[in-house]
């Protein structure tokens, strides 16, 4: 990878040496974000739409040529955004002056009519060249062209075809191969529109989610006329651009915590130079008053709705002395079983769900359960991740879980299909005694799918195990998912213990 970077840098340097004194050099600044996921307010003092607006406006105030882009997944995330179908987010994007946003897979989770309403609300252009209707026509703009004084830029949108498997996309939609679409429209941009620079605004990611999955890296290898790929989907944190040949790939992490900034130079109808960095959006930035005013009524309505009743319980889900870190609990059972049911309703099948006991901060009272109760129980901004894991690795994972000292926050609460037994010695160190799924011992040679929270999926304790596996971040907030599932319940929920976790004290 290092050699690719060096070779590409030399290519750019050589191109720069061909410029003569009479050649005019033009400059363009590109600001970009991706995987916003409804993060209207800051998380742990990072991000926030009003703070992002302050940064973007500061660059706009001092820059002649500017382009503002987002690589998709505006939808599915924070409670406020979900409650209002991302309308406040889109209004904030309008105010910030975004030029284009690529359709991400989560743009389809609320149904086609919701997407149409969002497109109508948007002053920016939605892009995707490879999502087609039944007439094989792109459902949004495949590209846009931006003309500046002395040069022309083409921005092409691409969405992962995996969207048809990882969202609630209308089954009538046709997802064309990303590389096939890119080649077709790059030719149109070059030959018909005579653009000087081609930017691919992609929701592909840099992680292969299956053997046939096409990443932004695969795109760059296959279509060498793309100058810059601004990517999303895998929530990748870049330190520097990733060069594949002459194509630079960049991404700005997630949830508006950073804004990427690319400064490019154009001369003689081609890209001459590119410099890129990312800028943290922190609470040192005062909230922009215009965006703050846009968001305020939605925040107020959301806060008022915290007292809305979601479902009812027949008895209290007790949680004393942090039992979720030591043993099976009724609240852990309810949450993990709810995750499995919630995903099943969205055509995502998993063998079991697990979350760490430390993420569960309270039980639930008897009677009416409100949104506030759920947020007190699950206060963290975790999303649900789905991980493919072999039986052999799954056993290794639970051996690691069992080995942690009793009371550790990474002790796992699990759904009903999984049973495990841990024996603890006098020093409170544990050993895995048994592990089964659907009453059968885990098969070392079989592939399983587990659902867990993003905290565990990226946890340093398990990174040597989970970090090597194919992982899909659904971006569905855990607490919101439990609320959405609970709204479908027709009867009172009863606390239950069924022996899915057994503890042996030696």
KANOR-V683499 format. One record per run of one state. SS is the DSSP state (H for helix, E for strand, C for the rest). FROM is the first residue (numbers start at 1). LEN is the number of residues. If there is no record, write none. Layout:
SS & FROM & LEN
SS & FROM & LEN
This chain:
C & 1 & 1
H & 2 & 16
C & 18 & 8
E & 26 & 8
C & 34 & 9
E & 43 & 1
C & 44 & 2
E & 46 & 1
C & 47 & 2
H & 49 & 12
C & 61 & 5
E & 66 & 5
C & 71 & 8
H & 79 & 5
C & 84 & 3
H & 87 & 10
C & 97 & 3
E & 100 & 3
C & 103 & 2
H & 105 & 4
C & 109 & 3
H & 112 & 10
C & 122 & 3
E & 125 & 3
C & 128 & 3
E & 131 & 2
C & 133 & 5
E & 138 & 1
C & 139 & 2
E & 141 & 1
C & 142 & 1
E & 143 & 6
C & 149 & 2
E & 151 & 9
C & 160 & 3
H & 163 & 4
C & 167 & 7
E & 174 & 2
C & 176 & 2
H & 178 & 15
C & 193 & 4
E & 197 & 7
C & 204 & 12
H & 216 & 7
C & 223 & 5
E & 228 & 5
C & 233 & 4
E & 237 & 1
C & 238 & 4
E & 242 & 3
C & 245 & 2
E & 247 & 4
C & 251 & 1
E & 252 & 1
C & 253 & 5
E & 258 & 10
C & 268 & 2
E & 270 & 11
C & 281 & 1
E & 282 & 1
C & 283 & 6
H & 289 & 19
C & 308 & 1
E & 309 & 5
C & 314 & 3
E & 317 & 1
C & 318 & 5
H & 323 & 3
C & 326 & 4
H & 330 & 16
C & 346 & 6
E & 352 & 5
H & 357 & 3
C & 360 & 4
E & 364 & 1
C & 365 & 2
E & 367 & 4
H & 371 & 7
C & 378 & 5
E & 383 & 8
H & 391 & 13
C & 404 & 8
E & 412 & 3
C & 415 & 3
E & 418 & 7
C & 425 & 5
E & 430 & 8
C & 438 & 2
E & 440 & 2
C & 442 & 5
E & 447 & 7
H & 454 & 4
C & 458 & 5
H & 463 & 4
C & 467 & 4
E & 471 & 7
H & 478 & 9
C & 487 & 6
E & 493 & 1
C & 494 & 7
E & 501 & 5
C & 506 & 1
